Amino acid sequence: MTLALRQLATTAADFEAEFQRVLHWSAETDHAIEQRVAEILADVQARGDAAVLEYTARFDGLQADSVAALEITRDELKAAFDCLPAAQRDAIEFAARRVRSYHERQLQACGLSWQYRDEDGTLLGQKVTPLDRVGIYVPGGKAAYPSSVLMNAIPAQVAGVGEIVMVVPTPKGERNALVLAAAYVAGVHRAFTLGGAQAVGALAYGTATVPAVHKITGPGNAYVASAKRRVFGTVGIDMIAGPSEILVLADGSTPPDWVAMDLFSQAEHDELAQSILLCPDAGYIAQVRAEIERLLPGMPRQDVIRASLEGRGALIHTRSMEEACDISNRIAPEHLEVSSRDPHRWEPLLKHAGAIFLGAFTSESLGDYCAGPNHVLPTSGTARFSSPLGVYDFQKRSSLIEVSEAGAQVLGKVAAELAYGEGLQAHAQAAEFRLKR
Amino acid sequence: MTLALRQLATTAADFEAEFQRVLHWSAETDHAIEQRVAEILADVQARGDAAVLEYTARFDGLQADSVAALEITRDELKAAFDCLPAAQRDAIEFAARRVRSYHERQLQACGLSWQYRDEDGTLLGQKVTPLDRVGIYVPGGKAAYPSSVLMNAIPAQVAGVGEIVMVVPTPKGERNALVLAAAYVAGVHRAFTLGGAQAVGALAYGTATVPAVHKITGPGNAYVASAKRRVFGTVGIDMIAGPSEILVLADGSTPPDWVAMDLFSQAEHDELAQSILLCPDAGYIAQVRAEIERLLPGMPRQDVIRASLEGRGALIHTRSMEEACDISNRIAPEHLEVSSRDPHRWEPLLKHAGAIFLGAFTSESLGDYCAGPNHVLPTSGTARFSSPLGVYDFQKRSSLIEVSEAGAQVLGKVAAELAYGEGLQAHAQAAEFRLKR
């Protein structure tokens, strides 16, 4: 069965229209879901544990006498870890170590308090402190990824968050041992087998059993996304994730089967995932296409890969690498592989991407698991304005200001002038009271 | 007329209940407003300029033939600045200089790209880049504050944002010269006399005339807040602001009239604004109360101040400064004055606050206008998880990963192990293809 994988060329007359079709992605909010989520949240806020238990029984087929019975103890997390085959235990610990080490560098690079004194002796700066308590939503079922537990919990741990509370739905009570083991390794403090909007509500408002958190991170289905959007303001949230994407920018120097497999690795996530190749070399595009066709039948998830490639994938022939960089910036992909002999030549031209993978050896999958940087990345073009999940998502800043008596004489006159201009006389007088009379 | 200003003591039996009443603040979302905003946004998305023009005529009483006619040119902004009295011009420029200087320090402290190589030669880091284009919403009418223009536009400018687009409603066409002048000084690139949900929609989706931006910041009324929440995801947004708050933590060493005026300076904003004094010295509380009663009749905005103090204010007698710090952490105020002889003794105990003003000379109003730090701060307890507006709000980060051939041999085995564990075979094979065979 031939693969109906779209092939475009920037020189073609209809390129712009075809390109728009490839990019089109509508995250339409479903009004019925919104309505249902609003009801669930209101109910959880009003009735707490009782409501959480009812929804868990109804949606996850999981009966319990109390929410306390749905808590997974640290001992259970540890037991899950201890029971894994040694190779898996080692891999999780190795990955956790690398992820921790990277996020510790991040903390040093951009997460520390700073202050200075100006010439008047006035102290200015920011105090950076960790959040007290955060909630991590981990999807259950087919997308239950232990790596996501590491990627959410470790930055929180490195930031110094006091308590990390994980929720993970376990439909019909089925627990994923790798997820629990990862929670153990990543330092999750408390865990509950809860999911859906009811879990988000329990974390946002707190119940008798589930402690209220100050921020909720982690991916989820449309109900979870809608619930996160709705509790935003009561708590902080991370981004709302869309389908995963990879863009490979290739100069033709990487073995074409490597690139084919990299495209698959995004496509296998989900039929809505997007895999795009940009390359100025038509011959190389043909080689990658041939490798795709050769390798596809051997992939266990070939149906998902095929649907994703045919539905949202594209091989795009560009005039040049420079043009490929421009197009990449228009897409602002989640994952951007610069599969080039000379990746540092192109990197400065790339403005918008969640993560940039430089050189042929940097497959996106290494970054997904264990290179160190976070794999929670902005999707659907939101890399134009948002960032990978990081230590900074689990910190907050307080401005520090200490105006000296001398400073108050200078600043007070300016503040009063501006305050009177805004009709705020108490602001003005508060400044004037500090002037020497 | 006596002032019915609540006075509590932490030693009182009913303290906890009374304290909860003081804190109670419900940012209930009005369903009718949500519905109306959804319609306006959909209409602006569908009909662009035509819809924007209609809503501007209807809601702001401002007729125009085209949205282009609602644009304020840079020349007009400059003219507004040039026509101001010299004292106001100087004050705006002085404030802008200080705000810029502080945010430049912030950029250096936490807004720069960083990278390192690990022992395998693998490069890891983050590239920090400015947003391409942002929108700044500036309220019109009674809360049209030129200082807010500086506080939103200058961090964007320091971050290196390519284009800063300001929208400001001008009901019946009345423009605020100080707002336009501040926009000139702060480096706003384009400005439109638009407001409400229609302005947010125009910025988020773009119209033929208004360019689509990637993030929208700035305060607004309930319609604007609802619209920002709804376009979140299409664009980035800053926080949703609630009523302003001040908490003064006093040890009794500051002249009591200073503290009284500081409490007024928050109360005069809005009847829902909150002013709270925490102090272990009952005699000093009585002095502040006496100053409040003495000074209130002289305040031009005394009706607003009285309503705010009576509705949401409180003087709280604590057992100690330590207890006052604990209570402050429970409130997580927007503005926190440590009006103490020894502010650095208490500062380390203060975990949650938008901005901390240290010492008697640091009136909150100095910070509002010209100390340098941003005056856009988290309200309603959101300082537990969010931060002052800053340069970081106008930047985004891209992870950088360059795995060396040696690194790929180590990382590849771990990634493959974890990927097989998650049932993602293409991820595993993409890693394995990089292993030496």
Interface residues (C-beta under 8 A of the other chain):
Chain A: A27 A87 Q88 D90 A91 I92 F94 A95 R98 S101 Y102 R105 Q106 A109 C110 G111 L112 W114 Y116 D118 T122 L123 L124 G125 Q126 K127 T129 L131 D132 Y145 P146 S147 L178 H214 K215 R229 F232 G233 V235 G236 M239 I240 P255 D257 W258 M261 D262 F264 S265 A267 E268 H269 M299 P300 R301 I305 L336 P343 E347 L350 K351 H352 A353 G354 A355 I356 F357 L358 G359 A360 F361 T362 S363 E364 S365 L366 G367 D368 Y369 C370 A371 G372 P373 N374 L377 P378 T382 A383 R384 F385 S386 S387 P388 G390 Y392 K396 R397 S398 S399 L400 I401 E402 V403 S404 E405 G407 A408 L411 G412 V414 A415 E417 L418 A419 G421 E422 G423 L424 Q425 A426 H427 A428 Q429 A430 A431 F433 R434
Chain B: A27 A87 Q88 D90 A91 I92 F94 A95 R98 S101 Y102 R105 Q106 A109 C110 G111 L112 W114 Y116 D118 T122 L123 L124 G125 Q126 K127 T129 L131 D132 Y145 P146 S147 L178 H214 K215 R229 F232 G233 V235 G236 M239 I240 P255 D257 W258 M261 D262 F264 S265 A267 E268 H269 M299 P300 R301 I305 L336 P343 E347 L350 K351 H352 A353 G354 A355 I356 F357 L358 G359 A360 F361 T362 S363 E364 S365 L366 G367 D368 Y369 C370 A371 G372 P373 N374 L377 P378 S380 T382 A383 R384 F385 S386 S387 P388 G390 Y392 K396 R397 S398 S399 L400 I401 E402 V403 S404 E405 G407 A408 L411 G412 V414 A415 E417 L418 A419 G421 E422 G423 L424 Q425 A426 H427 A428 Q429 A430 A431 F433 R434
